[in-house]
Amino acid sequence: MSGGQRASERVVVVGAGVVGASVACHLARLGHDDVVVFDARSRTELPGSTGLAPGFVGQLSASRELSALARDSVAQYASLPGGKAYWQVGCLEVATGPERLERAHRDVEHGAGLGLEARVLDAAEAVGMAPALVDAERTLGALFVPSDGAVDPVLLTRLLVEEAERAGARFRFKTHVGALEAERGRVVGVRAGTDGEPVAAGRVVLAAGIWGPVLAAGAGVRLPMTAVQHPYLYTRELPGLDDTFTDTPIVRYPDHSVYTRRHGRRYGLGSYAHAPLPLTPSAGLSSAELPFPEDNFGAALDRATSLVPAFRTAPRGRRLNGVFAMTPDELPLVGPAAGVPGLWFAEASWVTHAGGVGHQLARMLLDEGDLLVDPARLAPDRFATWSERRVQDAALAHYQGIYETH
Ligand SMILES: Cc1cc2nc3c(=O)[nH]c(=O)nc-3n(C[C@H](O)[C@H](O)[C@H](O)COP(=O)(O)OP(=O)(O)OC[C@H]3O[C@@H](n4cnc5c(N)ncnc54)[C@H](O)[C@@H]3O)c2cc1C
């Protein structure tokens, strides 16, 4: 193997989506001077889930761990050098029924317990904040979380890569990792590039998004995550909107499993109100975007467009079917592989939590304290006794109820 005498200290990260970039950034900032990141993608394109995400960042969660990861991520995103990656526009969770409004009051208390400010707005206030996105006819009020916001995931990832490089991490783009290298049950590197060049490493971190299970399986490890397909729709560019990101909050309709935001000259919305559509990624899958399945998603998007005022009249633009990963408890898989020394995971994380995941994993790898979350809660083997089917059923069950935890 190539690598020389220091290969035992090298950390190879597979994947330079938002999660791999964050892991590399944290490792390098903590002073680790031999971090190499491989990604099959080019420097400028993001064919994975990150390149498709609209960038909602919500910190209020039923899960204390998700909230801690999200809050840490927001703090990082807001202070990244090199450009503006986080817009603190706030989030409105619109109540269209009395139960949701009652829940909003309880969520204010819950938020306070997490150190997160939130307040309940009446219908007029909520509509006034985002008249194009909040349905005045159906809105009873809304929960408002002022410190929530939105990122541009592509820009955010670029800034993380650049910051990681400034701190000393090396990125090898257009370099596919074909397999993990193992010796006597220990992962000792990867095979990378068209020639399958061996690259030695003391630790290998899989941050390969929906492709993680493909590589992990090669080392005999089952990753308990399920890839799921998800629709998102943009309007065309609209007269009267400009490129500048205004203060329009992101808007969620938890009762309808719909969310919406402004993207400069366009609006966008996504819906979870359809039967979940899982996918088993293969090594040959080159993008997290799949053809749009009209039969599965068409009706859900039609219902969503009738709910959000801006979409009732605006001409429809691009619509997409993007794939991302979910786990049975919605927490990411962060930490070492059980029983396979040398192999680590930073998998099944949202953009919302990627900064915190990088923080957590880098500190674990370097044996530093100050972890954000009890590592047992994110342990990749926490579902070891579960069948494949049970993992998938539990993960998909969260799909429509995503706003109860995110
Ligand atoms: C439509 C849609 C909407 C979403 N909305 C939101 C949202 O609003 N908020 C939010 O927080 N999250 C959202 N998500 C989820 C979020 O996008 C993902 O969870 C997150 O981007 C995952 O990042 P990642 O770095 O793990 O994976 P990816 O971005 O997929 O990156 C993985 C990288 O690994 C590389 N790779 C894989 N295998 C190999 C290999 N063998 N060799 C070399 N390179 C390899 C790939 O090229 C890729 O660049 C959404 C996702 C989708 C699809």
The ligand as a Gaussian input file, in Angstrom:
#p B3LYP/6-31G(d) Opt

LIG

0 1
 C      -35.290000      16.663000      -2.146000
 C      -34.540000      16.727000      -0.849000
 C      -34.899000      17.659000       0.110000
 C      -34.187000      17.748000       1.310000
 N      -34.481000      18.755000       2.179000
 C      -33.668000      18.961000       3.240000
 C      -33.808000      20.121000       4.030000
 O      -34.625000      20.992000       3.739000
 N      -33.026000      20.244000       5.131000
 C      -32.093000      19.323000       5.464000
 O      -31.424000      19.500000       6.457000
 N      -31.913000      18.230000       4.713000
 C      -32.665000      18.015000       3.607000
 N      -32.488000      16.927000       2.822000
 C      -31.558000      15.870000       3.273000
 C      -30.106000      16.232000       2.982000
 O      -29.975000      16.709000       1.678000
 C      -29.199000      15.038000       3.166000
 O      -29.528000      14.336000       4.321000
 C      -27.734000      15.464000       3.227000
 O      -27.440000      16.329000       2.152000
 C      -26.805000      14.261000       3.186000
 O      -25.484000      14.721000       3.013000
 P      -24.296000      13.692000       2.801000
 O      -23.052000      14.466000       2.715000
 O      -24.408000      12.605000       3.825000
 O      -24.644000      12.945000       1.430000
 P      -24.424000      13.406000      -0.081000
 O      -24.712000      14.819000      -0.271000
 O      -25.207000      12.425000      -0.904000
 O      -22.889000      13.207000      -0.326000
 C      -22.312000      11.928000      -0.440000
 C      -21.108000      12.072000      -1.343000
 O      -20.423000      10.828000      -1.336000
 C      -19.909000      10.627000      -2.625000
 N      -19.697000       9.181000      -2.766000
 C      -20.570000       8.190000      -2.524000
 N      -20.016000       6.991000      -2.742000
 C      -18.749000       7.247000      -3.143000
 C      -17.664000       6.413000      -3.535000
 N      -17.772000       5.059000      -3.522000
 N      -16.503000       6.990000      -3.916000
 C      -16.364000       8.344000      -3.923000
 N      -17.372000       9.182000      -3.567000
 C      -18.536000       8.634000      -3.177000
 C      -20.981000      11.164000      -3.555000
 O      -20.434000      11.514000      -4.823000
 C      -21.492000      12.359000      -2.785000
 O      -20.868000      13.572000      -3.198000
 C      -33.155000      16.826000       1.599000
 C      -32.789000      15.881000       0.632000
 C      -33.464000      15.836000      -0.577000
 C      -33.010000      14.827000      -1.603000

